[in-house]
Amino acid sequence: MKRERQHFTNRIEELASERSRLEVKNQEIDGEITATEEQIEDQRRLIGEFEARQKEFSDELSGLHEKRDRILAEIRVLDQRSLDISGALERVRMQIGALEERERALLSELALLREQAGDVETDLDLAAIDAGIAEAERALKKIGAVNMLAIEECDRVAARVEERTGKKEVLSRERMMLLERIERYEKMKYDAFMTAFVAIDTNFRDIFARLTDGSGRLVLDDEENPFSGGMTFAVQPRDKKVHLLSALSGGEKSLTTLAFIFSIQQYMPAPFYALDEVDMFLDGNNVGRIAAMMNELSGSAQSIIVSLRKPMIERADRIVGVTIRADKSTYVTGVQNNG
């Protein structure tokens, strides 16, 4: 009995030692759990900082997108960004898989620890243990996936921001150059137009005075910006009031129009003119003036004039008579060369 008692005493000491070792092991596990929770909290704060920095970068990127909404190349950048996000999503999925694998490994380790614990008693009941496990699982789910590549992603975003800032500065300089070039071309266009307008207006004043013994001039709707409006005539035939073109008679309109055509011809001569009964609404005196003007132009330009008026026909260098037969066909009745 003494030997048996001694045996049980030794066995109790061994179990006590084993219990102490298990308690130390439990304390180490508790310490690891506490350290893990602290790491989780640190990671959570780090994630918050990264999310804040990511939001700052997102706001800055949104501003850059709005400033460069005229650049079609942004579409390609957005496409590339979509590919980057897809890659990041794939990496996140891989991390989730790794964490799930880690979770399975921890569960296996926990099962092994339960086997090792054996008949160790605890003050908590099964419901309390299950509640603690459920709470821990909920806490793990709230933590979510930890993006370990957030720093690398931040560096890539910073590099993209720097690159896009450089592109924006280049585009701004090119825009200023284009605006300056457009302004210069607008000035050249305005100067060219006003030079032609002043010259043609001077010719019109002289030619209209010769044809009507009156006065006339060209009038712009908007002299400051002539391209935003049109142009009309302010004419005063002999012994009449000043009228615009719409208030003139048919003959006065014809004279005004011919004077304008001759004014353009003097500024920008053409080698050939074709006029079809432009003297229809003119009296004989005005027809003679038009014929004299056409005779002056014949030295530098060729003109073909369809006319039924005698003053015009008499001043022609060559006359072709045309009549209509009974069957409606055209017949040339004669050709006269006054040269």
VEXGU-987996 format. One record per residue (C-alpha): z, y, x; residue number from 1. Coordinates in steps of 0.5 Angstrom, whole numbers. Each point is the difference from the previous one (the first is absolute). Example, Ala and Ser with C-alpha at 12.3 -4.5 7.8 and 13.67 -1.06 7.14 Angstrom:
2
{w 16; v -9; u 25; n 1}
{w -2; v 7; u 2; n 2}
***
This chain:
339
{w 0; v 0; u 0; n 1}
{w 2; v 5; u 6; n 2}
{w -7; v -2; u 3; n 3}
{w -3; v 1; u -7; n 4}
{w 3; v 7; u -1; n 5}
{w -2; v 2; u 7; n 6}
{w -7; v -2; u -2; n 7}
{w 0; v 4; u -6; n 8}
{w 4; v 6; u 3; n 9}
{w -6; v 0; u 5; n 10}
{w -5; v 0; u -5; n 11}
{w 4; v 6; u -4; n 12}
{w -1; v 4; u 7; n 13}
{w -7; v -2; u 1; n 14}
{w -1; v 2; u -8; n 15}
{w 4; v 7; u 1; n 16}
{w -4; v 1; u 7; n 17}
{w -7; v -1; u -4; n 18}
{w 2; v 4; u -6; n 19}
{w 2; v 6; u 5; n 20}
{w -7; v -1; u 3; n 21}
{w -3; v 0; u -6; n 22}
{w 4; v 6; u -2; n 23}
{w -3; v 3; u 6; n 24}
{w -7; v -2; u -1; n 25}
{w 1; v 3; u -7; n 26}
{w 3; v 7; u 3; n 27}
{w -6; v 0; u 4; n 28}
{w -5; v -1; u -6; n 29}
{w 4; v 5; u -3; n 30}
{w -1; v 5; u 6; n 31}
{w -8; v -2; u 0; n 32}
{w 0; v 1; u -7; n 33}
{w 3; v 7; u 1; n 34}
{w -4; v 2; u 6; n 35}
{w -6; v -2; u -5; n 36}
{w 2; v 4; u -5; n 37}
{w 1; v 6; u 5; n 38}
{w -7; v -2; u 2; n 39}
{w -3; v 0; u -7; n 40}
{w 3; v 7; u -1; n 41}
{w -3; v 3; u 6; n 42}
{w -7; v -3; u -1; n 43}
{w 1; v 3; u -7; n 44}
{w 2; v 7; u 3; n 45}
{w -6; v -1; u 4; n 46}
{w -5; v -2; u -5; n 47}
{w 3; v 6; u -4; n 48}
{w -2; v 5; u 6; n 49}
{w -7; v -4; u 1; n 50}
{w -1; v 1; u -8; n 51}
{w 2; v 8; u 1; n 52}
{w -5; v 1; u 6; n 53}
{w -5; v -4; u -3; n 54}
{w 0; v 4; u -6; n 55}
{w 0; v 6; u 4; n 56}
{w -6; v -3; u 3; n 57}
{w -3; v -1; u -7; n 58}
{w 1; v 7; u -2; n 59}
{w -3; v 3; u 6; n 60}
{w -6; v -5; u 0; n 61}
{w -1; v 2; u -8; n 62}
{w -1; v 7; u 3; n 63}
{w -5; v -2; u 5; n 64}
{w -4; v -4; u -6; n 65}
{w 0; v 6; u -4; n 66}
{w -2; v 5; u 5; n 67}
{w -6; v -5; u 2; n 68}
{w -2; v -2; u -7; n 69}
{w -7; v 3; u 2; n 70}
{w -1; v -5; u 5; n 71}
{w -4; v -6; u -2; n 72}
{w 3; v -4; u 6; n 73}
{w 6; v 0; u -3; n 74}
{w -2; v -6; u -4; n 75}
{w -1; v -4; u 6; n 76}
{w 7; v 2; u 3; n 77}
{w 3; v -2; u -7; n 78}
{w -4; v -7; u 1; n 79}
{w 3; v -1; u 6; n 80}
{w 7; v 2; u -2; n 81}
{w -1; v -5; u -6; n 82}
{w -1; v -5; u 6; n 83}
{w 6; v 2; u 3; n 84}
{w 4; v -1; u -6; n 85}
{w -2; v -6; u -1; n 86}
{w 1; v -3; u 7; n 87}
{w 7; v 3; u -1; n 88}
{w 1; v -3; u -7; n 89}
{w -2; v -7; u 4; n 90}
{w 5; v 1; u 5; n 91}
{w 6; v 2; u -5; n 92}
{w -2; v -7; u -3; n 93}
{w 0; v -3; u 6; n 94}
{w 7; v 3; u 1; n 95}
{w 2; v -2; u -7; n 96}
{w -2; v -7; u 2; n 97}
{w 4; v 0; u 6; n 98}
{w 6; v 2; u -3; n 99}
{w 0; v -5; u -5; n 100}
{w -1; v -5; u 5; n 101}
{w 6; v 3; u 3; n 102}
{w 4; v 0; u -7; n 103}
{w -2; v -8; u 0; n 104}
{w 3; v -1; u 7; n 105}
{w 6; v 4; u -2; n 106}
{w 1; v -4; u -6; n 107}
{w -1; v -7; u 4; n 108}
{w 6; v 3; u 5; n 109}
{w 4; v 2; u -6; n 110}
{w 0; v -8; u -2; n 111}
{w 1; v -2; u 6; n 112}
{w 6; v 4; u 1; n 113}
{w 3; v -2; u -7; n 114}
{w -1; v -8; u 3; n 115}
{w 4; v 2; u 6; n 116}
{w 5; v 4; u -4; n 117}
{w 2; v -7; u -4; n 118}
{w 6; v 1; u -4; n 119}
{w 2; v 7; u 2; n 120}
{w 4; v 3; u -6; n 121}
{w -1; v 7; u -2; n 122}
{w 3; v 5; u -5; n 123}
{w -6; v 2; u -3; n 124}
{w -2; v -4; u -6; n 125}
{w -8; v -3; u -1; n 126}
{w -1; v 6; u -5; n 127}
{w 2; v 5; u 5; n 128}
{w -4; v -3; u 6; n 129}
{w -6; v -1; u -5; n 130}
{w 1; v 8; u -2; n 131}
{w 0; v 2; u 8; n 132}
{w -6; v -4; u 2; n 133}
{w -4; v 3; u -6; n 134}
{w 3; v 7; u 2; n 135}
{w -2; v -1; u 7; n 136}
{w -7; v -3; u -2; n 137}
{w -1; v 7; u -5; n 138}
{w 2; v 4; u 6; n 139}
{w -5; v -4; u 4; n 140}
{w -6; v 1; u -5; n 141}
{w 2; v 8; u 0; n 142}
{w -1; v 0; u 7; n 143}
{w -7; v -2; u -1; n 144}
{w -5; v -1; u 6; n 145}
{w 2; v 4; u 7; n 146}
{w -7; v 2; u 3; n 147}
{w 2; v -1; u 7; n 148}
{w -7; v 3; u 2; n 149}
{w 2; v 7; u -3; n 150}
{w 0; v 4; u 6; n 151}
{w -7; v -3; u 3; n 152}
{w -2; v 2; u -7; n 153}
{w 3; v 7; u 1; n 154}
{w -3; v 1; u 7; n 155}
{w -7; v -2; u -4; n 156}
{w 1; v 5; u -5; n 157}
{w 2; v 5; u 5; n 158}
{w -7; v -1; u 4; n 159}
{w -4; v 0; u -6; n 160}
{w 3; v 7; u -2; n 161}
{w -1; v 3; u 7; n 162}
{w -7; v -3; u -1; n 163}
{w -1; v 3; u -6; n 164}
{w 3; v 7; u 2; n 165}
{w -5; v 0; u 5; n 166}
{w -6; v -1; u -4; n 167}
{w 3; v 5; u -5; n 168}
{w 0; v 5; u 5; n 169}
{w -8; v -2; u 2; n 170}
{w -2; v 1; u -7; n 171}
{w 4; v 6; u -1; n 172}
{w -4; v 3; u 6; n 173}
{w -7; v -3; u -2; n 174}
{w 2; v 3; u -7; n 175}
{w 1; v 7; u 3; n 176}
{w -7; v -1; u 4; n 177}
{w -4; v -2; u -7; n 178}
{w 3; v 6; u -4; n 179}
{w -2; v 5; u 6; n 180}
{w -7; v -3; u 0; n 181}
{w 0; v 1; u -7; n 182}
{w 2; v 7; u 0; n 183}
{w -5; v 1; u 5; n 184}
{w -6; v -3; u -4; n 185}
{w 2; v 4; u -6; n 186}
{w 0; v 6; u 4; n 187}
{w -7; v -1; u 3; n 188}
{w -2; v -2; u -7; n 189}
{w 2; v 6; u -3; n 190}
{w -3; v 4; u 6; n 191}
{w -6; v -3; u -1; n 192}
{w 0; v 1; u -8; n 193}
{w 2; v 7; u 1; n 194}
{w -6; v 2; u 5; n 195}
{w -5; v -3; u -4; n 196}
{w 3; v 3; u -7; n 197}
{w 0; v 7; u 4; n 198}
{w -7; v -1; u 3; n 199}
{w -3; v -2; u -7; n 200}
{w 4; v 5; u -4; n 201}
{w -3; v 5; u 5; n 202}
{w -7; v -3; u -1; n 203}
{w 1; v 0; u -8; n 204}
{w 2; v 7; u 0; n 205}
{w -7; v 2; u 3; n 206}
{w -4; v -4; u -3; n 207}
{w 2; v 1; u -7; n 208}
{w 0; v 7; u 1; n 209}
{w -8; v -1; u 2; n 210}
{w -1; v -4; u -6; n 211}
{w 4; v 4; u -6; n 212}
{w 1; v 7; u 3; n 213}
{w 7; v -1; u -1; n 214}
{w 6; v -3; u 3; n 215}
{w 3; v -7; u 0; n 216}
{w 5; v -4; u 4; n 217}
{w 3; v -7; u 1; n 218}
{w 7; v -1; u -3; n 219}
{w 5; v -6; u 2; n 220}
{w 5; v -2; u -5; n 221}
{w 6; v 0; u 5; n 222}
{w -2; v 3; u 7; n 223}
{w 7; v -2; u 3; n 224}
{w -2; v -7; u -1; n 225}
{w -8; v -1; u -2; n 226}
{w 0; v -7; u 0; n 227}
{w 5; v 0; u -6; n 228}
{w -5; v 3; u -5; n 229}
{w -7; v 2; u -1; n 230}
{w -5; v 6; u 1; n 231}
{w -4; v 5; u -5; n 232}
{w -4; v 6; u 1; n 233}
{w 2; v 7; u -2; n 234}
{w -7; v 4; u -1; n 235}
{w -2; v 6; u -3; n 236}
{w -7; v 1; u -1; n 237}
{w -3; v 7; u 0; n 238}
{w 3; v 4; u -6; n 239}
{w 5; v -5; u -2; n 240}
{w 7; v -2; u 0; n 241}
{w 3; v -5; u 5; n 242}
{w 0; v -7; u -3; n 243}
{w 1; v -7; u 2; n 244}
{w -5; v -5; u 0; n 245}
{w 2; v -3; u -7; n 246}
{w -2; v 7; u -3; n 247}
{w -7; v 1; u 2; n 248}
{w -6; v -1; u -3; n 249}
{w -5; v -6; u 2; n 250}
{w -4; v 5; u 4; n 251}
{w 6; v 3; u 4; n 252}
{w 3; v -7; u 1; n 253}
{w -7; v -2; u 3; n 254}
{w 0; v 6; u 5; n 255}
{w 7; v -1; u 2; n 256}
{w -1; v -8; u 1; n 257}
{w -6; v 2; u 4; n 258}
{w 3; v 5; u 4; n 259}
{w 6; v -5; u 2; n 260}
{w -5; v -5; u 2; n 261}
{w -4; v 5; u 4; n 262}
{w 7; v 2; u 3; n 263}
{w 1; v -7; u 2; n 264}
{w -7; v -1; u 3; n 265}
{w 1; v 6; u 5; n 266}
{w 7; v -3; u 2; n 267}
{w -2; v -7; u 0; n 268}
{w -8; v 0; u 0; n 269}
{w -4; v -6; u -3; n 270}
{w -7; v -2; u 2; n 271}
{w -2; v -2; u -7; n 272}
{w 2; v 3; u -7; n 273}
{w -3; v -3; u -7; n 274}
{w 1; v 5; u -6; n 275}
{w -2; v -2; u -7; n 276}
{w -1; v 6; u -4; n 277}
{w 6; v 4; u 2; n 278}
{w -4; v 7; u -3; n 279}
{w 0; v -3; u -7; n 280}
{w 5; v 5; u -2; n 281}
{w -2; v 6; u 4; n 282}
{w -4; v 6; u -2; n 283}
{w -7; v 2; u 4; n 284}
{w 4; v 5; u 5; n 285}
{w 5; v -5; u 2; n 286}
{w -5; v -6; u 1; n 287}
{w -3; v 5; u 5; n 288}
{w 6; v 1; u 4; n 289}
{w 1; v -8; u 0; n 290}
{w -7; v -1; u 2; n 291}
{w 1; v 5; u 6; n 292}
{w 7; v -3; u 2; n 293}
{w -4; v -7; u 0; n 294}
{w -6; v 3; u 4; n 295}
{w 5; v 2; u 5; n 296}
{w 3; v -7; u 1; n 297}
{w -6; v -3; u 0; n 298}
{w -1; v 2; u 8; n 299}
{w 6; v -5; u 1; n 300}
{w 0; v -5; u -5; n 301}
{w -5; v -3; u -5; n 302}
{w 1; v 1; u -7; n 303}
{w -3; v -4; u -6; n 304}
{w 1; v 4; u -7; n 305}
{w -2; v -2; u -7; n 306}
{w -1; v 7; u -4; n 307}
{w -4; v 2; u -5; n 308}
{w 1; v 8; u 1; n 309}
{w -6; v 4; u 3; n 310}
{w 4; v 4; u 5; n 311}
{w 2; v -7; u 4; n 312}
{w -6; v -3; u -1; n 313}
{w -4; v 6; u 4; n 314}
{w 5; v 0; u 6; n 315}
{w -1; v -7; u 1; n 316}
{w -3; v -3; u 6; n 317}
{w -3; v -5; u -3; n 318}
{w -1; v -2; u -8; n 319}
{w -1; v -6; u -3; n 320}
{w -2; v 0; u -7; n 321}
{w 2; v -6; u -5; n 322}
{w -2; v -2; u -7; n 323}
{w 1; v -5; u -5; n 324}
{w -5; v -4; u -3; n 325}
{w -1; v -2; u -7; n 326}
{w 3; v -7; u 2; n 327}
{w 6; v 3; u 3; n 328}
{w -2; v -1; u 7; n 329}
{w 0; v 5; u 6; n 330}
{w -6; v 3; u 2; n 331}
{w -1; v 5; u 6; n 332}
{w -4; v 6; u -2; n 333}
{w -1; v 4; u 7; n 334}
{w 3; v 2; u 6; n 335}
{w 0; v 7; u 3; n 336}
{w 2; v 2; u 7; n 337}
{w 1; v 7; u 1; n 338}
{w 1; v -1; u 7; n 339}
***
